[in-house]
């Protein structure tokens, strides 16, 4: 929902800039990263919503979900770092480092790429 509010606010304040960003023709270096992260968020939400209907094996679904999550985190972090003037550089870098560290921790704990399930040895069955 935060992404929709963010994009909606940008659309209200400057529709031409939003069109440029969505068409990857914006002169700002941070726009493409934000747009890619946004579409990855929509894709991962759609993947989660349609998980049962797609008939994907759990392992395939987890790998796709993890890859999209990586795109979201990398795109969001680069988008944030490249924007100048909204935050002080050190605090912005620290927050981005915490986001990356949290992502790495979750991925390591869940071991989405392994056949063994989660780090706690649990097996997640198909619903």
N, C-alpha and C positions, 0 to 999 in steps of 0.2 A: 504494500500500500504506500510505503514511503516513496518508492520510485515513481508511482503514478502521481502522487502529490508534487514531487520534485519536477517531473516533466510537465505536469499541468501548470505549475507556477511559472516555469520557463516559457511555456506556450503563451500564457496570458501576458507576460512582460515583453516578449519579443518573438512573435510568430515567424518572422523571416529567419531569425537565427536558429530556431528549432528546425525549420525545413532544411536549412543548410546542414545542420548537424545530422539529421536523419538521412540525408542524401550523401553524407560523407564529403561535403564540399565546403565545410566550415574552415575558415582560416586559423582557428584556434587549435593548438596541438592536443588539447585534452578532450575535445568533443568525440572523436572516433572511439576512444577508450570507454567513455561513458555510454555511448550508443551500443557498442558490442556487449558491455556488461548488462545493459538494460535488456537486450534481446535474449541474452543467456538466462537472465532471471525469469523472463516470460517462458522460455523453453523449459527450464527446470520445473517451473510450476505446472506447465502443461504435462510434462513427463510424469510428475507425481500424481496429478489428477487422473491421468489415463493409464496408470501403471497396470491395473488389472485388465483393462480392455485391450491393451497392446499385446498381451500374452508373452511378454519378455520374461526370460529366466531371471531369477533374483540377481545372479552375478552380473548379467548383462545390464540390468537396470541400475545396479549400484555403480558399475563402472561409468555408465553414461551420466548418472547423477553426479558422481565425483568429478568427472571431467568438466561438466558444466559449472560446478561449484568453483573449480580452479579458475575457469575463464571469468567468472563473476568476481572473484577476489582479486585476481591480477588486474583485470580491467578497472575495477573500482579503485584500487590502490594507485595505479598509474594515473587515472583520471584525477584523483585527489591531489597527488603530488604535483602534477603539472599546472593545477589552478593556482594562480598567484594572487595574493592580496586578501584572501578570505580568512586565512589562519596564519599564525606565526610558523615559520619553517620547522623549528625543532619540535613543537607540540604536534604538528601535522605528521611529521616523520615518525614520531613516537606512537601516535595512534595507528598509523598504517602498519608499523612494525608489530604492534599488538594484534591487529587483525590477521596478519600473515602468521604470526606465532600461534594464535588460536586455531587457525585453519589447519596448520601442520599438526598440532596436537590432536585435533578431532580426527583427522585422516589417519594418523598413526594409531590412535585408540581403536578406531572402527575397522582398520585394515580392509577398506572397501575393495581393494584389488586382489585380496587373497581368497582362497577357497575355504578358509577355516572359519568364516563368520566374523564375529567381533572379537576384540581383544579379551573379553571376559569369557570366551569360549561358548557364547550363546549361539544358537542356530536360529536364524530368522526364517520362518517358513513362509510359503506363498499364501496370500490371503485371498 
